[in-house]
Amino acid sequence: MIPYGRQSIQEEDLLEVLQVLRSDFITQGPKVQEFERALADYCGAKYAVAFNSGTTALYSVYRALGLREGDQFITTPITFVATVSAGVLLGARPIFCDVEPETGNMDVSLLPRLITERTKLIVPVHYAGHPVDMEKVWEVAQNYGLYVVEDACHALGSKYKGYKTGSCKFSHAVVFSFHPVKHITTGEGGAVLTNQEKIYRELLKIRNHGIIRGEDWEYYVEFPSFNFRITDFQCALGLSQLKRVDSFVERRRQIARFYQEELSKFQGLDLPVEKPYAYHSYHLYPVRFESANRRREVYRLLRSRGIGVQVHYIPVYWHPFMEAMGYRRGLCPTAENFYSKVLSIPMYPALKERELERVVESLREVLEQRE
Ligand SMILES: Cc1ncc(COP(=O)(O)O)c(C=O)c1O
């Protein structure tokens, strides 16, 4: 089976992890801070706080910014449910911004009309690794006094107008995930980057039961929270992976160029674009078919051939828990249309040339059937 995404682990990663497992600290030790420093430096941000998942990182930064019951936050329906659930768990209400048909990213021109006096936060998601037009988001946020958190779980290694995603140039904070299909992995894991010390300090507390340390054995719990800590051996893996992140992204871009060249010959297929302001890091390679029927047909054929295609994403507000909150189908027509035709084909650094050719040949087979 060729999956749609997978990790690239090498001998050097294993050695780093083993070294930590043999050391005194397998959690709450020095590797966590070392990983945080390396990640912040790589992205050009002041602070990074590592978490045990992208989901807990999102929840923690929303909480650090004071998102709570009665507040609204604006995000996209074309994302993994965690972007939304993290805010719902804090009692806030998601407001969905429809997307651009060609990137699947939030259409930032729609933002002003979605803002109310209850809006606290905008959460752009860099879908598939293509950055959102952040300067425009930032301008709206500044005009209305809103926070901006980038859900960059797909976008480590991407750039917007030359700024690395994670630099927080146009946002208060940026969130990454280190799930195995992402650009680098820690097994499970995530991080928040920020340039603001106040947000950084709050995140450290939220990650660790709301604890502030006192003298000697003393500690104080400022508010109830969870244990969202990541282990040192995971951070050792993250550090080792981070050394290769640029080569991972370059390989993904090389695969994208191959797909572009081969698949642009086919009719009835729209390929990912890279806007002039973007340096795409291709977490995913989502292609779009002419119809929902064709997408299903291709999904089934490729799966039957051992090619692990996947759909990113069912619009978040279609899920039963959102329906129970009063959301209805039809809310974001462009997102729904995007969803009905999209399919992610395999994209990860370790893909071999013959595997890529197999993907192209299988697509050719279905797409040529109709002529
Ligand atoms: C856009 C987006 N946001 C949030 C998450 C949550 O990250 P994690 O799986 O690390 O909890 C993911 C990961 O799947 C994601 O793709």
The ligand as a Gaussian input file, in Angstrom:
#p B3LYP/6-31G(d) Opt

LIG

0 1
 C       -5.205000      21.669000      10.148000
 C       -4.966000      20.819000      11.366000
 N       -5.195000      21.362000      12.579000
 C       -4.985000      20.664000      13.704000
 C       -4.524000      19.362000      13.674000
 C       -4.358000      18.613000      14.952000
 O       -3.065000      18.166000      15.137000
 P       -2.764000      16.812000      15.964000
 O       -3.198000      15.663000      15.096000
 O       -1.281000      16.861000      16.151000
 O       -3.509000      16.897000      17.235000
 C       -4.257000      18.776000      12.435000
 C       -3.706000      17.418000      12.373000
 O       -4.178000      16.486000      11.878000
 C       -4.505000      19.509000      11.252000
 O       -4.296000      18.957000      10.052000

